[in-house]
Amino acid sequence: MEIDGSYGEGGGQLLRTALAIAALTGEPLKVDRIRAGRRKPGLQPQHLTAVRAAAKICDARLEGDRLNSQQIVFAPQSAPQPGSYTFDVSQAAKGGSAGSVSLILQTVLLPLVLAGGPSQITLRGGTHVAWSPPLDYLRHVYLPVLARMGIAAKLQIEKWGWYPMGGGEIRVTIEGDGVLHGLDLRERGAVLRVRGISASSNLPKHIRTRQEAAALRALRSRGVNARIDLVDALSKGQGTIVFLWAESENTAAGFASLGEPGKPAERVAAEAAGELLAYLDGTAALDRHMADQLVLPAAFASGATDFTCDEITPHLLTVAWAVNQFYPDRVHVGGIEGKPGSCRVDVKE
């Protein structure tokens, strides 16, 4: 299988999706023009770590696995093997790196879920960094939604890793021997509760308390009652985040905003609260991030999956295209990019 890595949004998700499918099917894979749409094209430390992690679990033969490479060949030599694995972004970076451990996990999770036994993964790198799901999203949204499909995995964070230092560590336990079934997520159902965290590391306490207060004000002004916990996060770096999530009868949705130098705590809170309120104002079941992350496991489930989402994103369209390269006409996205829409992953019994 040959994949054009520049297709669609031309980022790392296309590569990760193709790697996971190749690991599961055993089909040799060649990816050209990797991340051609990014300011720094080619394999950066987190992408290189994901490539090597996928290769490790299925004993794949690799070509082109080096920093900045824009082409790889990935040839699995076995089915995904359960076991105990450690993947450290800093080893690919030859030094400290805040490359996202969330994205590395998403490369190997499904192959190990469908492997023939339990696995334990230790991942080291960035846990709360831009352009990737924070660990709180995986814990409170991603894994709970996948659990409805039959994916059994638990996540524990040992240390937080912020940009640019990284140094975070998580441990993931995966049951394996998974049997997945399709989901009907066209309706979210009633909202049961809204929760959140305001967390910081190695910064004055007033920053996270101001974030909490501002988020609560924004939500209460719209009639949303929430509980937000304050977290003094263990890390060797500095950082701050507000993460809010809504739990509904059929699903969950989450929204995050990261702090940065010169960005007031109140703006951090306002960004996360604004995205949550916009989601609650709509009717879609999934947030835009969960939408593109559900397509791959749905493609390996028994029966069809249908969902609505609050925005059709380039990521969703790119993942749909990638899956359809391996399984033609399996994923159908309905709607206009940038607007609410729907998706059907049609797996025949």
DRENDO-1510 file (C-alpha; in Angstrom, 1 decimal, always signed):
<recs>
REC; n; res; u; v; w
REC; 1; MET; +0.0; +0.0; +0.0 .
REC; 2; GLU; +1.4; +3.4; -1.0 .
REC; 3; ILE; +0.0; +6.5; +0.9 .
REC; 4; ASP; +0.6; +10.1; -0.1 .
REC; 5; GLY; +1.4; +11.7; +3.3 .
REC; 6; SER; +0.6; +15.2; +1.9 .
REC; 7; TYR; -3.1; +14.4; +1.4 .
REC; 8; GLY; -5.6; +16.6; +3.1 .
REC; 9; GLU; -4.2; +18.4; +6.1 .
REC; 10; GLY; -0.9; +16.7; +5.4 .
REC; 11; GLY; +0.0; +16.1; +9.1 .
REC; 12; GLY; +1.0; +13.3; +11.4 .
REC; 13; GLN; -2.5; +11.8; +11.8 .
REC; 14; LEU; -2.5; +10.3; +8.3 .
REC; 15; LEU; +0.8; +8.6; +9.1 .
REC; 16; ARG; -0.4; +7.2; +12.5 .
REC; 17; THR; -3.7; +5.9; +10.9 .
REC; 18; ALA; -1.8; +4.1; +8.1 .
REC; 19; LEU; +0.7; +2.6; +10.6 .
REC; 20; ALA; -2.1; +1.2; +12.8 .
REC; 21; ILE; -3.9; -0.3; +9.9 .
REC; 22; ALA; -0.8; -1.8; +8.4 .
REC; 23; ALA; +0.1; -3.3; +11.8 .
REC; 24; LEU; -3.3; -4.9; +12.1 .
REC; 25; THR; -3.5; -6.2; +8.5 .
REC; 26; GLY; +0.1; -7.1; +8.0 .
REC; 27; GLU; +0.1; -5.3; +4.7 .
REC; 28; PRO; +3.5; -3.6; +3.8 .
REC; 29; LEU; +3.2; +0.2; +3.7 .
REC; 30; LYS; +5.1; +3.0; +2.0 .
REC; 31; VAL; +4.3; +6.6; +3.0 .
REC; 32; ASP; +5.8; +9.4; +0.9 .
REC; 33; ARG; +5.8; +13.2; +1.5 .
REC; 34; ILE; +5.3; +12.7; +5.2 .
REC; 35; ARG; +3.8; +15.8; +6.9 .
REC; 36; ALA; +4.4; +17.8; +3.7 .
REC; 37; GLY; +1.8; +20.3; +4.9 .
REC; 38; ARG; +3.6; +21.3; +8.0 .
REC; 39; ARG; +6.2; +24.0; +8.7 .
REC; 40; LYS; +8.8; +21.4; +9.6 .
REC; 41; PRO; +8.0; +18.5; +7.2 .
REC; 42; GLY; +9.1; +14.9; +7.8 .
REC; 43; LEU; +9.4; +12.9; +10.9 .
REC; 44; GLN; +9.8; +14.9; +14.1 .
REC; 45; PRO; +10.6; +13.1; +17.4 .
REC; 46; GLN; +7.0; +12.2; +18.3 .
REC; 47; HIS; +6.3; +10.8; +14.8 .
REC; 48; LEU; +9.5; +8.9; +14.7 .
REC; 49; THR; +8.7; +7.4; +18.1 .
REC; 50; ALA; +5.3; +6.4; +16.8 .
REC; 51; VAL; +6.8; +4.7; +13.7 .
REC; 52; ARG; +9.2; +2.8; +15.9 .
REC; 53; ALA; +6.5; +1.9; +18.4 .
REC; 54; ALA; +4.3; +0.5; +15.7 .
REC; 55; ALA; +7.2; -1.5; +14.3 .
REC; 56; LYS; +8.1; -2.8; +17.8 .
REC; 57; ILE; +4.7; -4.4; +18.4 .
REC; 58; CYS; +4.5; -6.2; +15.1 .
REC; 59; ASP; +8.3; -6.8; +14.4 .
REC; 60; ALA; +8.1; -4.6; +11.3 .
REC; 61; ARG; +11.0; -4.1; +9.0 .
REC; 62; LEU; +11.6; -0.3; +8.7 .
REC; 63; GLU; +13.3; +1.9; +6.1 .
REC; 64; GLY; +13.6; +5.7; +6.5 .
REC; 65; ASP; +13.0; +5.8; +10.2 .
REC; 66; ARG; +15.1; +8.9; +11.0 .
REC; 67; LEU; +14.5; +12.5; +12.0 .
REC; 68; ASN; +13.1; +14.7; +9.2 .
REC; 69; SER; +12.6; +11.7; +6.8 .
REC; 70; GLN; +9.7; +12.2; +4.4 .
REC; 71; GLN; +9.4; +8.6; +3.3 .
REC; 72; ILE; +9.2; +5.4; +5.2 .
REC; 73; VAL; +8.6; +1.7; +4.4 .
REC; 74; PHE; +6.9; -0.3; +7.1 .
REC; 75; ALA; +6.6; -4.1; +6.6 .
REC; 76; PRO; +5.1; -6.1; +9.5 .
REC; 77; GLN; +6.7; -9.5; +10.1 .
REC; 78; SER; +4.1; -10.7; +12.7 .
REC; 79; ALA; +0.6; -9.9; +14.0 .
REC; 80; PRO; +0.6; -7.3; +16.9 .
REC; 81; GLN; +2.1; -8.9; +20.0 .
REC; 82; PRO; +0.9; -8.2; +23.5 .
REC; 83; GLY; +3.5; -7.4; +26.1 .
REC; 84; SER; +5.2; -4.8; +28.2 .
REC; 85; TYR; +6.6; -1.8; +26.2 .
REC; 86; THR; +8.3; +1.5; +26.9 .
REC; 87; PHE; +8.4; +4.3; +24.4 .
REC; 88; ASP; +10.4; +7.5; +25.1 .
REC; 89; VAL; +10.2; +10.5; +22.8 .
REC; 90; SER; +13.5; +11.8; +24.1 .
REC; 91; GLN; +15.3; +8.8; +22.6 .
REC; 92; ALA; +14.2; +9.8; +19.2 .
REC; 93; ALA; +15.0; +13.5; +19.9 .
REC; 94; LYS; +18.4; +12.7; +21.3 .
REC; 95; GLY; +17.6; +14.8; +24.3 .
REC; 96; GLY; +14.6; +16.3; +26.0 .
REC; 97; SER; +11.4; +16.6; +24.0 .
REC; 98; ALA; +7.7; +17.4; +24.6 .
REC; 99; GLY; +6.5; +15.3; +21.7 .
REC; 100; SER; +3.0; +14.1; +22.5 .
REC; 101; VAL; +2.6; +10.8; +24.3 .
REC; 102; SER; -1.1; +10.9; +23.5 .
REC; 103; LEU; -0.5; +10.6; +19.8 .
REC; 104; ILE; +2.0; +7.8; +20.2 .
REC; 105; LEU; -0.6; +5.9; +22.3 .
REC; 106; GLN; -3.2; +6.4; +19.6 .
REC; 107; THR; -0.8; +4.7; +17.1 .
REC; 108; VAL; -0.5; +1.5; +19.0 .
REC; 109; LEU; -3.7; +1.3; +21.1 .
REC; 110; LEU; -5.9; -0.4; +18.6 .
REC; 111; PRO; -3.4; -3.0; +17.4 .
REC; 112; LEU; -2.8; -3.9; +21.1 .
REC; 113; VAL; -6.5; -3.9; +21.9 .
REC; 114; LEU; -6.9; -6.6; +19.2 .
REC; 115; ALA; -3.8; -8.5; +20.1 .
REC; 116; GLY; -4.1; -11.8; +21.8 .
REC; 117; GLY; -3.5; -10.8; +25.4 .
REC; 118; PRO; -3.0; -7.9; +27.9 .
REC; 119; SER; -0.3; -5.2; +27.4 .
REC; 120; GLN; +1.3; -2.6; +29.6 .
REC; 121; ILE; +2.8; +0.5; +28.0 .
REC; 122; THR; +5.0; +3.2; +29.6 .
REC; 123; LEU; +5.2; +6.4; +27.6 .
REC; 124; ARG; +7.5; +9.3; +28.3 .
REC; 125; GLY; +7.4; +12.8; +26.7 .
REC; 126; GLY; +4.8; +15.6; +26.6 .
REC; 127; THR; +1.5; +14.9; +28.3 .
REC; 128; HIS; -0.1; +18.4; +28.0 .
REC; 129; VAL; +1.2; +20.1; +24.8 .
REC; 130; ALA; -0.3; +22.0; +21.9 .
REC; 131; TRP; -1.8; +20.3; +18.9 .
REC; 132; SER; -2.6; +17.0; +20.7 .
REC; 133; PRO; -5.1; +15.7; +23.2 .
REC; 134; PRO; -4.1; +16.3; +26.8 .
REC; 135; LEU; -4.0; +13.3; +28.9 .
REC; 136; ASP; -7.2; +14.4; +30.7 .
REC; 137; TYR; -9.0; +14.2; +27.4 .
REC; 138; LEU; -7.9; +10.6; +26.9 .
REC; 139; ARG; -8.9; +9.7; +30.4 .
REC; 140; HIS; -12.3; +11.5; +30.5 .
REC; 141; VAL; -13.5; +11.5; +26.9 .
REC; 142; TYR; -11.5; +9.2; +24.5 .
REC; 143; LEU; -11.2; +6.0; +26.6 .
REC; 144; PRO; -14.8; +6.3; +28.0 .
REC; 145; VAL; -16.3; +6.6; +24.5 .
REC; 146; LEU; -14.1; +3.7; +23.2 .
REC; 147; ALA; -15.2; +1.6; +26.2 .
REC; 148; ARG; -18.7; +1.7; +24.8 .
REC; 149; MET; -17.3; +0.0; +21.7 .
REC; 150; GLY; -15.6; -2.7; +23.7 .
REC; 151; ILE; -12.1; -1.3; +24.2 .
REC; 152; ALA; -10.8; -1.9; +27.7 .
REC; 153; ALA; -7.9; +0.3; +28.7 .
REC; 154; LYS; -6.9; +2.3; +31.7 .
REC; 155; LEU; -4.5; +5.2; +32.0 .
REC; 156; GLN; -2.4; +6.6; +34.9 .
REC; 157; ILE; -0.3; +9.7; +34.8 .
REC; 158; GLU; +2.9; +9.6; +36.9 .
REC; 159; LYS; +4.4; +12.9; +35.9 .
REC; 160; TRP; +3.2; +15.8; +33.7 .
REC; 161; GLY; +5.2; +16.9; +30.7 .
REC; 162; TRP; +4.8; +20.5; +29.4 .
REC; 163; TYR; +6.3; +22.2; +26.3 .
REC; 164; PRO; +9.3; +22.5; +25.8 .
REC; 165; MET; +10.8; +20.3; +28.5 .
REC; 166; GLY; +8.6; +17.3; +28.3 .
REC; 167; GLY; +9.6; +14.7; +30.9 .
REC; 168; GLY; +6.1; +13.4; +31.5 .
REC; 169; GLU; +5.3; +9.8; +32.1 .
REC; 170; ILE; +2.1; +7.8; +31.7 .
REC; 171; ARG; +1.3; +4.1; +32.2 .
REC; 172; VAL; -1.4; +2.4; +30.2 .
REC; 173; THR; -3.0; -1.0; +30.8 .
REC; 174; ILE; -4.8; -2.7; +27.8 .
REC; 175; GLU; -6.8; -5.9; +28.3 .
REC; 176; GLY; -6.3; -7.2; +24.7 .
REC; 177; ASP; -8.4; -9.9; +23.0 .
REC; 178; GLY; -10.9; -7.1; +22.2 .
REC; 179; VAL; -14.1; -7.7; +20.3 .
REC; 180; LEU; -15.4; -4.3; +19.0 .
REC; 181; HIS; -18.9; -3.5; +18.1 .
REC; 182; GLY; -20.4; -0.5; +16.2 .
REC; 183; LEU; -22.0; +2.5; +18.0 .
REC; 184; ASP; -25.0; +4.7; +17.3 .
REC; 185; LEU; -23.9; +8.1; +18.5 .
REC; 186; ARG; -26.2; +10.3; +16.5 .
REC; 187; GLU; -27.8; +11.6; +19.7 .
REC; 188; ARG; -25.8; +12.7; +22.8 .
REC; 189; GLY; -28.8; +12.3; +25.2 .
REC; 190; ALA; -29.3; +14.4; +28.3 .
REC; 191; VAL; -26.2; +16.1; +29.7 .
REC; 192; LEU; -25.6; +14.5; +33.1 .
REC; 193; ARG; -22.7; +16.5; +34.5 .
REC; 194; VAL; -20.0; +19.0; +33.6 .
REC; 195; ARG; -16.6; +18.6; +35.2 .
REC; 196; GLY; -13.2; +20.2; +34.9 .
REC; 197; ILE; -9.7; +20.7; +36.2 .
REC; 198; SER; -7.5; +23.8; +36.6 .
REC; 199; ALA; -4.0; +22.5; +36.8 .
REC; 200; SER; -0.5; +24.1; +37.0 .
REC; 201; SER; +3.1; +23.0; +37.7 .
REC; 202; ASN; +5.8; +25.1; +39.4 .
REC; 203; LEU; +3.7; +28.3; +39.1 .
REC; 204; PRO; +2.0; +30.4; +41.8 .
REC; 205; LYS; -1.2; +28.9; +43.1 .
REC; 206; HIS; -3.2; +32.0; +42.3 .
REC; 207; ILE; -2.9; +31.1; +38.6 .
REC; 208; ARG; -4.9; +27.9; +38.8 .
REC; 209; THR; -7.4; +29.5; +41.3 .
REC; 210; ARG; -8.0; +32.4; +38.9 .
REC; 211; GLN; -8.5; +30.0; +36.1 .
REC; 212; GLU; -11.0; +28.0; +38.1 .
REC; 213; ALA; -12.9; +31.2; +39.1 .
REC; 214; ALA; -13.1; +32.5; +35.6 .
REC; 215; ALA; -14.2; +29.2; +34.1 .
REC; 216; LEU; -17.0; +28.9; +36.7 .
REC; 217; ARG; -18.2; +32.4; +36.1 .
REC; 218; ALA; -18.4; +31.9; +32.4 .
REC; 219; LEU; -20.3; +28.6; +32.8 .
REC; 220; ARG; -22.7; +29.8; +35.5 .
REC; 221; SER; -23.5; +32.9; +33.5 .
REC; 222; ARG; -25.1; +30.5; +31.0 .
REC; 223; GLY; -26.8; +28.3; +33.6 .
REC; 224; VAL; -24.2; +25.5; +33.5 .
REC; 225; ASN; -23.2; +24.2; +37.0 .
REC; 226; ALA; -19.8; +22.5; +37.0 .
REC; 227; ARG; -17.3; +21.2; +39.5 .
REC; 228; ILE; -13.7; +22.2; +38.7 .
REC; 229; ASP; -10.9; +20.6; +40.7 .
REC; 230; LEU; -7.6; +22.3; +41.4 .
REC; 231; VAL; -4.5; +20.3; +40.6 .
REC; 232; ASP; -0.9; +21.0; +41.6 .
REC; 233; ALA; +0.7; +18.8; +39.0 .
REC; 234; LEU; +4.0; +17.0; +39.5 .
REC; 235; SER; +6.4; +18.0; +36.7 .
REC; 236; LYS; +10.0; +19.2; +36.1 .
REC; 237; GLY; +8.7; +21.9; +33.8 .
REC; 238; GLN; +6.2; +24.8; +34.1 .
REC; 239; GLY; +2.7; +24.9; +32.6 .
REC; 240; THR; -1.0; +25.4; +33.1 .
REC; 241; ILE; -4.2; +24.1; +31.6 .
REC; 242; VAL; -8.0; +24.3; +32.0 .
REC; 243; PHE; -9.8; +21.2; +30.8 .
REC; 244; LEU; -13.5; +20.9; +30.9 .
REC; 245; TRP; -15.7; +18.0; +29.9 .
REC; 246; ALA; -19.4; +17.2; +29.6 .
REC; 247; GLU; -20.7; +13.7; +30.3 .
REC; 248; SER; -24.0; +12.8; +28.6 .
REC; 249; GLU; -26.2; +9.7; +28.5 .
REC; 250; ASN; -24.5; +8.4; +25.3 .
REC; 251; THR; -21.1; +10.1; +25.1 .
REC; 252; ALA; -18.6; +12.6; +26.5 .
REC; 253; ALA; -17.0; +15.7; +25.1 .
REC; 254; GLY; -13.9; +17.7; +26.2 .
REC; 255; PHE; -12.3; +21.1; +25.7 .
REC; 256; ALA; -8.9; +22.3; +26.8 .
REC; 257; SER; -6.9; +25.5; +26.8 .
REC; 258; LEU; -3.2; +25.7; +27.6 .
REC; 259; GLY; -1.5; +28.6; +29.3 .
REC; 260; GLU; +1.6; +30.3; +27.8 .
REC; 261; PRO; +3.8; +33.2; +28.8 .
REC; 262; GLY; +1.9; +36.5; +28.6 .
REC; 263; LYS; -1.5; +34.7; +28.4 .
REC; 264; PRO; -3.7; +35.7; +31.4 .
REC; 265; ALA; -5.3; +33.0; +33.5 .
REC; 266; GLU; -8.7; +34.4; +32.7 .
REC; 267; ARG; -8.2; +34.0; +28.9 .
REC; 268; VAL; -7.1; +30.4; +29.4 .
REC; 269; ALA; -10.4; +29.7; +31.2 .
REC; 270; ALA; -12.5; +31.7; +28.7 .
REC; 271; GLU; -11.2; +29.7; +25.8 .
REC; 272; ALA; -12.0; +26.3; +27.3 .
REC; 273; ALA; -15.4; +27.5; +28.7 .
REC; 274; GLY; -16.3; +29.1; +25.3 .
REC; 275; GLU; -15.7; +25.9; +23.4 .
REC; 276; LEU; -17.7; +23.8; +25.9 .
REC; 277; LEU; -20.6; +26.2; +25.8 .
REC; 278; ALA; -20.6; +26.2; +22.0 .
REC; 279; TYR; -20.8; +22.4; +22.1 .
REC; 280; LEU; -23.7; +22.5; +24.5 .
REC; 281; ASP; -25.5; +25.0; +22.4 .
REC; 282; GLY; -25.5; +22.5; +19.5 .
REC; 283; THR; -27.0; +19.1; +19.2 .
REC; 284; ALA; -24.0; +17.0; +18.0 .
REC; 285; ALA; -23.0; +13.9; +20.0 .
REC; 286; LEU; -19.2; +14.1; +19.5 .
REC; 287; ASP; -16.8; +17.0; +19.7 .
REC; 288; ARG; -14.6; +17.6; +16.7 .
REC; 289; HIS; -11.6; +15.9; +18.2 .
REC; 290; MET; -13.4; +12.7; +19.2 .
REC; 291; ALA; -14.9; +12.5; +15.7 .
REC; 292; ASP; -11.7; +11.9; +13.9 .
REC; 293; GLN; -10.4; +9.7; +16.6 .
REC; 294; LEU; -13.4; +7.3; +16.5 .
REC; 295; VAL; -13.1; +6.5; +12.8 .
REC; 296; LEU; -10.2; +4.1; +13.0 .
REC; 297; PRO; -11.5; +1.8; +15.8 .
REC; 298; ALA; -15.0; +2.0; +14.1 .
REC; 299; ALA; -13.4; +0.6; +10.9 .
REC; 300; PHE; -12.5; -2.6; +12.8 .
REC; 301; ALA; -15.7; -3.0; +14.7 .
REC; 302; SER; -18.5; -5.5; +14.0 .
REC; 303; GLY; -21.4; -3.6; +12.4 .
REC; 304; ALA; -21.7; +0.0; +11.4 .
REC; 305; THR; -21.0; +3.1; +13.5 .
REC; 306; ASP; -22.9; +6.4; +13.0 .
REC; 307; PHE; -22.2; +9.6; +14.7 .
REC; 308; THR; -22.8; +13.3; +14.6 .
REC; 309; CYS; -20.1; +15.9; +15.4 .
REC; 310; ASP; -19.9; +19.6; +16.1 .
REC; 311; GLU; -17.6; +20.3; +13.2 .
REC; 312; ILE; -16.3; +18.5; +10.1 .
REC; 313; THR; -12.6; +19.1; +10.3 .
REC; 314; PRO; -9.7; +18.5; +7.9 .
REC; 315; HIS; -8.5; +15.8; +10.4 .
REC; 316; LEU; -11.8; +13.9; +10.0 .
REC; 317; LEU; -11.7; +14.1; +6.2 .
REC; 318; THR; -8.1; +13.0; +6.1 .
REC; 319; VAL; -8.6; +10.0; +8.4 .
REC; 320; ALA; -11.7; +9.0; +6.4 .
REC; 321; TRP; -9.6; +9.1; +3.2 .
REC; 322; ALA; -6.8; +7.0; +4.8 .
REC; 323; VAL; -9.1; +4.3; +6.0 .
REC; 324; ASN; -10.8; +4.2; +2.5 .
REC; 325; GLN; -7.4; +3.6; +0.9 .
REC; 326; PHE; -7.3; +0.2; +2.7 .
REC; 327; TYR; -11.0; -0.4; +2.7 .
REC; 328; PRO; -12.7; +1.4; -0.2 .
REC; 329; ASP; -16.0; +3.2; +0.6 .
REC; 330; ARG; -16.0; +2.2; +4.2 .
REC; 331; VAL; -16.2; +5.7; +5.7 .
REC; 332; HIS; -18.7; +8.3; +4.6 .
REC; 333; VAL; -18.6; +11.9; +5.9 .
REC; 334; GLY; -21.7; +14.0; +5.5 .
REC; 335; GLY; -21.6; +17.8; +5.7 .
REC; 336; ILE; -19.4; +20.7; +4.9 .
REC; 337; GLU; -16.0; +21.3; +6.3 .
REC; 338; GLY; -16.1; +23.8; +9.2 .
REC; 339; LYS; -19.8; +23.0; +9.9 .
REC; 340; PRO; -21.6; +20.4; +12.0 .
REC; 341; GLY; -22.0; +17.1; +10.3 .
REC; 342; SER; -22.2; +13.3; +10.5 .
REC; 343; CYS; -20.2; +10.2; +9.7 .
REC; 344; ARG; -21.0; +6.6; +9.0 .
REC; 345; VAL; -18.4; +3.8; +9.1 .
REC; 346; ASP; -20.1; +1.0; +7.3 .
REC; 347; VAL; -18.6; -2.3; +8.3 .
REC; 348; LYS; -20.5; -5.2; +6.8 .
REC; 349; GLU; -21.3; -8.1; +9.0 .
</recs>
